[in-house]
Amino acid sequence: MSKQQKVYLASPLGFSPENDHYREKIKMRLGQLGCTVFDPWEQAEVTRKIDEAMSVTDPADRTRAIKEAAAFTGGVNADGLTASDVVLAVLDGTEPDSGTVSELGFGAGIGKKCFGLRTDFRDCGDLPGIPLNLQVMYFIEHSGGRLFRRVEEIEL
């Protein structure tokens, strides 16, 4: 790798603290490759805005605050994707997380090289032998990336 790459780590792993170890393992591997990581789950301003919105008690004000926090979060993530060199999407589960797939699709759409990580051994594709939705696989491969099945296999 000639220059330090900035990787956008798309994942649903921040929804539960039980996943922190897995997310850190992935980031450690990226660090071993000399990459810097934009992790949406570590954006303090996003967390603050969401927490504030969730604490609003008036129903109408709360709805408005949540919509504003959601729009802010989407903008931060879009900026993170735009500023990154590549996207690594964690695609485990019976069906990959819709937000993660959206980030991968956005990254592919703006010309970023996209990679997937699916350690889940179950296929969830549209056709036999295809590990993921055919469109997700297309975006990964068409962008010049590939799908990894183990954290240790990650090479960007």
N, C-alpha and C positions, 0 to 999 in steps of 0.2 A: 504494500500500500504506500503510494508516494506521498500523500498528504493525509492529515488526520481528518477522517470523515465524521460528519455529524449525523447521527442516526436518530430518527424519530421512532420511539418504541410504542407502537400501537398495541394496546392490550386491555382486557377487562380485569386485569389482576389487582387493581386498586379497590375494587368493590368489597373485598374482604381482607382483613389483616392476615388471614391464614395463607394468603397467596404472596405475602411480602418476600418470603424466602425464595420462592421460584422467580419472582421479578428481579430480586437482587442477584440471583445466579445468572440470569440472562445478561444483566448489566455488567457483571463481573467478566463474563465471556467477551462482551463488546469492549470492555476496558483492556482485556488482554490483546485484542486486535488493534489497540491504539485509537479507538473511536471515542468520541464524546457522545453523550446520550441526552436527548430531550425526552424526558418522561413526563407525560401530561399529568400523572398522578402526583408529581412533585411541584406543581405550580401553586405556590402559597396564596396568591391573589385569587385564584379560582376557588380554592378551598374556602377562603374567607368569604367570598361573595355568596357561595352556595350555603354556607353555614348561616350567614346573616339572613338570606332569603327564607330559609327553613324556619328561622326563629320568629318571623313576622306572624302575629296572631290574627289580625283582621284578614278574613278570607280573600277579599278582593285585592287588598294590598299584597298579600302573600302570593297570590297567583301572578300578579304583575312583577313582583320581585323575583320569583322563580323564573319567569320568562326572560327577564333581563339577565339573570345569572346564567341561564342556559345559553343565551346569545353571546354573552361575554366569553363563556367557556369555549363555545364553538370558534369564536374569533381567535382566542389564544392558541387553540389547537391548529387552526388553519395557518396562523403565522408560524407556529413551530414546524409544521410540515413544509411550508414554503422555504423556511430558512435551513432545512435539513438537506443533506445530500442523498440519503437513502431512507427507506421505510422498512422496519422489521415489524411484522404483525404476528402476534401470538394468536393462533387459530385453533386452540384446543377446545374440546367440548363436543357434545352431540351435534350442535349447530354453532358455528363461530359467531361471536358477539357482533351484533349489527353495527355498533359504533366502531369497532375495530375494523370491520370490513369496509365501512364508509371511509375511514381514514386511509386504508390501503387504496381504495378506488380513487379518492381525491389525489393521493400521492401519485398514482399511476397517471391520472388525468393531467397533472401539471408536469409530467415528464420525469418523475423521480424513479430511480431503480427500486423495485419493491421485492422484498423477501418475505417468506412466511415461515413460521415455526409451528409445527404440529407434532407434538409428542404423543398425542392420543392415537392409539393404534387403530381405532375404528375409522373406516371410511364414511364420509357423509356427503359424498358427491352425488351428482345426478346420474352417473353411469357407473357400472361395475368397474372397479380398479382405479377409479379417479378419487383421490383422497378428500377432495373438497369440491364445492360447487364449481362447475366448469368455468363460469365467468371469473371467479376468484383466481383459479389456476391460470386462466388466460392473462389476467392483469399482471400476475407475478411473472410469468414466463415472457410475456410480450415486452415487459419493461426491462428485461435482461436479468431478472432475478431468478431465484429458485426456491423450492420448498425444502426446509431442513426438518428432519425427524427427531433430532436430538440437539440439545443445547451445545454440546461439544462439537457438533458438525458445522456450526455457524462460521462461515467465511464470507466476508463481503469483498 
